[in-house]
């Protein structure tokens, strides 16, 4: 009698013996595994369940259940066929008490030992890309981009070329590629790339305008200076991303001219720089210059009294104001004088005549043909005698002399025959004069010789 797999040879109901078969010795069934057709290394599989030596025992001729054995691959071994397990079937124990019968479980199949992975890297041949440089773009994955896999298994890189901003063109040889892993370790796959790339050329236009008087304008675009006398442009320039173009405009006064006031003035500045790129592509701008240049303005300080002669301008200036007069250029002898200077523009005419100069002397102004001359600031009314040596005539003839000491006299003026006022514009033509002590000879008002009486 079995209780499950357990053979029961004796049983009681309470204290009453129901049956007793224990007097007969058990017989045995012992399992052996037949692995003769298992093509595998013992390192590659594991057997569980009933194995060689597993024994079932029971009363002779009693039934027993089948043996159950399991096998599985381990340590990265893989089955290439099988496995097939033919378990020893159920049966009955041998009839001879104490005897043992051998039964067999057969396992067949083929195991493959694990294959070690190999490494492989990628490189890129860009010789076929016309115009390619390291700055043209990026190639991904970045070499060497090493991957691993079993020999003959699929090896794959997805090659993508990305052009940098400012570059254009197309590249062939992109996409998934690599084939299979070779048997050798640390191999290199070379992706062959082709096509053509180039830097994008961006364009820009410069324009220039000028409105100058007495001056010439010039412009420069990236170091190619030119001179012009009217508006010019457009001047087209081009460059790649990040390059720059600079335009300047300037003016130069002609000859000895100088700029007037705050001139020159600029529209849009005297210099501009742009950087080539999408934001400036196809754009333009104009640089302009406006201004007036004329002869330089000089000044002369004169007393604002118009005398009839040089002496008159110096003698009769009285309280006349010392005034600044203006003229173009630097030569006062050829100057045309003006009274007002407004940012380099002169106005207000000055009358022809003699004007006492600051610091002495007189300026004879005739608007373009002028001269400076000496003058006397004061003449002294003096009685002298007419005639030279001997000195005998009465001393009762009035003249205007440049000094109160006859001994040092150098100029004689008749005063126009009047006592007052006098202007010093009537020099004595010629004659001899004395004061009873000394005599002089005068020619055109100037003493030419003298002596004692």
Secondary structure as the mmCIF struct_conf table of DSSP 4:
data_model
#
loop_
_struct_conf.conf_type_id
_struct_conf.id
_struct_conf.beg_label_comp_id
_struct_conf.beg_label_asym_id
_struct_conf.beg_label_seq_id
_struct_conf.end_label_comp_id
_struct_conf.end_label_asym_id
_struct_conf.end_label_seq_id
STRN STRN1 UNK A 2 UNK A 3
TURN_TY1_P TURN_TY1_P1 UNK A 4 UNK A 5
STRN STRN2 UNK A 6 UNK A 7
STRN STRN3 UNK A 10 UNK A 13
TURN_TY1_P TURN_TY1_P2 UNK A 14 UNK A 15
STRN STRN4 UNK A 16 UNK A 20
TURN_TY1_P TURN_TY1_P3 UNK A 22 UNK A 23
BEND BEND1 UNK A 24 UNK A 24
HELX_LH_PP_P HELX_LH_PP_P1 UNK A 25 UNK A 25
STRN STRN5 UNK A 26 UNK A 34
TURN_TY1_P TURN_TY1_P4 UNK A 36 UNK A 37
STRN STRN6 UNK A 38 UNK A 39
BEND BEND2 UNK A 40 UNK A 40
HELX_RH_3T_P HELX_RH_3T_P1 UNK A 42 UNK A 44
STRN STRN7 UNK A 45 UNK A 49
BEND BEND3 UNK A 50 UNK A 50
TURN_TY1_P TURN_TY1_P5 UNK A 52 UNK A 53
STRN STRN8 UNK A 55 UNK A 59
TURN_TY1_P TURN_TY1_P6 UNK A 60 UNK A 61
STRN STRN9 UNK A 63 UNK A 64
HELX_LH_PP_P HELX_LH_PP_P2 UNK A 65 UNK A 67
STRN STRN10 UNK A 69 UNK A 73
TURN_TY1_P TURN_TY1_P7 UNK A 75 UNK A 76
STRN STRN11 UNK A 78 UNK A 86
HELX_LH_PP_P HELX_LH_PP_P3 UNK A 87 UNK A 90
STRN STRN12 UNK A 91 UNK A 92
BEND BEND4 UNK A 95 UNK A 96
TURN_TY1_P TURN_TY1_P8 UNK A 97 UNK A 98
STRN STRN13 UNK A 100 UNK A 112
HELX_LH_PP_P HELX_LH_PP_P4 UNK A 113 UNK A 117
STRN STRN14 UNK A 118 UNK A 130
TURN_TY1_P TURN_TY1_P9 UNK A 131 UNK A 131
TURN_TY1_P TURN_TY1_P10 UNK A 134 UNK A 136
STRN STRN15 UNK A 137 UNK A 140
BEND BEND5 UNK A 141 UNK A 141
HELX_LH_PP_P HELX_LH_PP_P5 UNK A 142 UNK A 142
TURN_TY1_P TURN_TY1_P11 UNK A 143 UNK A 144
STRN STRN16 UNK A 147 UNK A 149
TURN_TY1_P TURN_TY1_P12 UNK A 151 UNK A 152
BEND BEND6 UNK A 153 UNK A 153
STRN STRN17 UNK A 154 UNK A 154
STRN STRN18 UNK A 157 UNK A 163
HELX_LH_PP_P HELX_LH_PP_P6 UNK A 164 UNK A 164
TURN_TY1_P TURN_TY1_P13 UNK A 165 UNK A 166
STRN STRN19 UNK A 167 UNK A 172
BEND BEND7 UNK A 173 UNK A 173
STRN STRN20 UNK A 175 UNK A 177
STRN STRN21 UNK A 180 UNK A 180
BEND BEND8 UNK A 183 UNK A 186
STRN STRN22 UNK A 187 UNK A 199
HELX_LH_PP_P HELX_LH_PP_P7 UNK A 200 UNK A 201
STRN STRN23 UNK A 202 UNK A 213
BEND BEND9 UNK A 214 UNK A 214
STRN STRN24 UNK A 215 UNK A 221
TURN_TY1_P TURN_TY1_P14 UNK A 222 UNK A 223
STRN STRN25 UNK A 226 UNK A 228
BEND BEND10 UNK A 229 UNK A 230
STRN STRN26 UNK A 232 UNK A 239
TURN_TY1_P TURN_TY1_P15 UNK A 241 UNK A 242
STRN STRN27 UNK A 244 UNK A 253
BEND BEND11 UNK A 254 UNK A 254
TURN_TY1_P TURN_TY1_P16 UNK A 255 UNK A 256
STRN STRN28 UNK A 257 UNK A 259
TURN_TY1_P TURN_TY1_P17 UNK A 261 UNK A 262
STRN STRN29 UNK A 265 UNK A 267
BEND BEND12 UNK A 268 UNK A 268
BEND BEND13 UNK A 270 UNK A 270
STRN STRN30 UNK A 271 UNK A 275
BEND BEND14 UNK A 277 UNK A 277
TURN_TY1_P TURN_TY1_P18 UNK A 278 UNK A 282
STRN STRN31 UNK A 283 UNK A 295
HELX_LH_PP_P HELX_LH_PP_P8 UNK A 296 UNK A 296
STRN STRN32 UNK A 297 UNK A 303
BEND BEND15 UNK A 304 UNK A 304
STRN STRN33 UNK A 307 UNK A 307
BEND BEND16 UNK A 308 UNK A 309
HELX_RH_AL_P HELX_RH_AL_P1 UNK A 310 UNK A 315
BEND BEND17 UNK A 316 UNK A 316
TURN_TY1_P TURN_TY1_P19 UNK A 318 UNK A 319
STRN STRN34 UNK A 322 UNK A 328
BEND BEND18 UNK A 329 UNK A 330
HELX_RH_3T_P HELX_RH_3T_P2 UNK A 332 UNK A 334
STRN STRN35 UNK A 338 UNK A 342
TURN_TY1_P TURN_TY1_P20 UNK A 343 UNK A 344
STRN STRN36 UNK A 345 UNK A 349
BEND BEND19 UNK A 352 UNK A 352
STRN STRN37 UNK A 353 UNK A 356
STRN STRN38 UNK A 357 UNK A 357
TURN_TY1_P TURN_TY1_P21 UNK A 358 UNK A 359
BEND BEND20 UNK A 360 UNK A 360
STRN STRN39 UNK A 362 UNK A 365
BEND BEND21 UNK A 367 UNK A 369
STRN STRN40 UNK A 371 UNK A 373
BEND BEND22 UNK A 377 UNK A 377
STRN STRN41 UNK A 380 UNK A 386
BEND BEND23 UNK A 387 UNK A 387
BEND BEND24 UNK A 389 UNK A 390
BEND BEND25 UNK A 393 UNK A 393
BEND BEND26 UNK A 395 UNK A 395
STRN STRN42 UNK A 397 UNK A 401
BEND BEND27 UNK A 402 UNK A 402
BEND BEND28 UNK A 404 UNK A 404
HELX_RH_3T_P HELX_RH_3T_P3 UNK A 406 UNK A 408
STRN STRN43 UNK A 411 UNK A 411
STRN STRN44 UNK A 412 UNK A 413
HELX_RH_3T_P HELX_RH_3T_P4 UNK A 415 UNK A 417
BEND BEND29 UNK A 419 UNK A 421
BEND BEND30 UNK A 424 UNK A 424
STRN STRN45 UNK A 427 UNK A 427
STRN STRN46 UNK A 430 UNK A 434
BEND BEND31 UNK A 436 UNK A 437
STRN STRN47 UNK A 438 UNK A 443
TURN_TY1_P TURN_TY1_P22 UNK A 444 UNK A 445
STRN STRN48 UNK A 446 UNK A 452
#
